[in-house]
Amino acid sequence: MASHRQIRLGVSMIGLGYHLAAWRHPDAPAGGNMELQHFVRVTQAAERGLFDMAFLADGVGIRFHDEPPGALCHTSKNVQFEPLTLLSALAMVTERIGLVATASTTYNEPYHVARKFASLDHISDGRAGWNVVTSVTDMEARNFNRDKAPGYDARYDRAAEFVEVVRGLWESWEDDAFVRDKASGLNYDPGKLHVLDHHGPHFQVRGPLNVARTPQGAPVIVQAGASEQGRELAAATADVVYAAAQRLEDAQAYYASVKGRMARYGRAPEALKIMPGIMAVPGRTRQEAEDKYAVLQELVQPVVGLGALSNYLGDLSGFPLEGPVPEPTNRRMHSRAQIFLDIARRGGLSIRQLYLAVAGGNGHRLVIGTPVDIADAMEEWFLNGAADGFNILPPWLPGGLEDVVEMVVPELQRRGLYRTGYESRTLRGNLGIAWPEHRRAGVKRAAIAQALGSAAQ
């Protein structure tokens, strides 16, 4: 096991890939977003590459706006598996890679989420992770008896309490609560069962959870908040943060901001891994890499490009494609909208140029080049206070990920920046994140230590 700090890698394996035209790639399975074997191939490729985790983004509805009309039917961002169902199946065909899924705090109940992820952790022998999000779109709200999504502050207030309740439910049972002694007939030690009995402004949850404490103590908590509330929630509760930044200085500022808040929650900076998204497009030569990316760029239809921008900046179809990007009157997902505007303003981009610029990484960093070029880009951020690792965003799947595994991973290993074998069987262990001691067990241990100390005096 390596004793020095190494790069962590995850893969975002939503649908057919991260590029807007991924499903149209000549080698992509056009219907792969609803084919189990597609995701088996993707996850097993990531495991061959010794990735820490495979990550499934999700929304409780179709989140691609049909603005302008016709945008939605020209994308593959329309149907997808329910993440926990899919990851449970993938747990059966993988052994070491972490399995992380999104579940919204806006339209779920804490007990549901606690139970599902605890179950996945048992099914996978300790490889589950929960990506905590709030739901921002009105189209999702309309699937849950509402006309509009809750306001920004209301979503985050609910999310903070939601996470608190889930973590409490995961501690319903101490690690050794179940004795299962057939001879005496005692199944569990009643002193090691704890009723949460939570009463808060959003939730009243008695508990206990009807799932035993999990193989890694608690599933890993992942977040992606860029707002002030999101950064605070991450500093308080997250094990991993997925960030979005295009420039080194922006990534460094975010890294310092989040880690600088952790002390007030009694947490050390190394307890949290910050992993910015990066779309890596490797080729044996730079020209080969550029040519690979050009294949996808040529497949982006204007209606789809405008649809992608409308997700964050509102409908721009009434403006000329070759004209400047106007100041939006209806921003959605404020932090990502600002990233898009910054890209447009820095480069003086037209609307068409902007949607082509974000067609791949969706506001994340894009690196096209040789394996050395891509490893250089990762190493610079890793060694200069901008990242603990990266969330790989393949332009298309499965080939875009397989290129990274076959070309970039060996270069990172050659530099001693990346593992040559898994260190653990659990996601928490591979990330190098400490086992979460059960709070009641910790209190008992401290009391015993104090009593022994007093007796020795």
Buried (B, 14 or more C-beta within 10 A) or exposed (E): EEEEEBBBBBBBBBBBBBBBBBBBBEEBBEEBBEEEEBBBBBBBBBBBBBBBBBBBBBBBBBBBBBBBEEBBEBBBBEEBBEBBEBBBBBBEBBEBBBBBBBBBBBBBBBBEBBBBBBBBBBBBBBBBBBBBBBBBBBBBBEBBEEEEBBEEEEBBBBBBBBBBBBBBBBBBBBBEBBEEEEEEEEEBBEEBBBEBEBEBEBBEBEBBBEBBBBBBBBBBBBBBBBEEBBBBBBBBBBBBBBBBBBEBEBBBBBBBBBBEBBEEEEBEBEBBBBBBBBBBBBBEEBEBBBEBBEBBBEBBBBBBBBBBBBBBBBBBBEBEBEEBBBEBEEBBBEBBBBBBBBBBEEEEBBBBBBBBBBBBBBBBBBBBBBBBBBBBBBBEBBEEBBBBBBBBBBBBBBBBBBBBBBBBBBBBBEBEBBBEEBBBBBBBBBBBBEEBEBEBBEEBEEEEEEEEEEEEE
